Amino acid sequence: MFILSKIDYRKYKLLDKIAYAVTVILLLSVLIPGVGFESGGATRWIKLRTT
């Protein structure tokens, strides 16, 4: 976080639309059948072992 605070904030503006698009694509990808698995009514990407 310290390193990011040293970068000029105007440079972030160059990547904001790309970052937004990547985020939306990743959020929608969990709705694709076959990606991840269902456990307890929730779709998960990482299988967590519950004991």
N, C-alpha and C positions, 0 to 999 in steps of 0.2 A: 504494500500500500504506500509505503514511503517512496518507492521508486516511481510509482504512478503519479504521485503528487508532484514530482519534479518535472514531469512532461507537460509541455504547454497544452492547455485544454483545447485550443483551436485545432490541434492535430486530430483530436478525437472526432471532430465533425466530419472528417473525411471517411470515417469508417462506420458512422452511425446507421446508415441505411443497410449496409452489408451485415452488420451485427444483428440488426432487427430481423432481417430476412432469415438469417441462419437460425435465430432463436425460434421463429415461427415454424420453420421447417422441422426443427427438432421436436417441438411440442406436438406438431401434427403427426409425426412419424410413429408415435405410440398408438395411434388409431389404426395403423395398417395391420391387418390380420397377419399373424405369424411373427411379428416383432415382439420380443419379450414373452412373458407367460402370465397367466392369470392365477392369482393366489388370494383367496379371501375376498373375491370381488374386485380386486384392484389389479391393473396391468402393470407388471414390473419388468425392468430391463435386466436387473441383476438378481439372480436367485440367492436369496438370503436363507440360511439354514436356521430354522427356529426349533429350539429344543424345549 
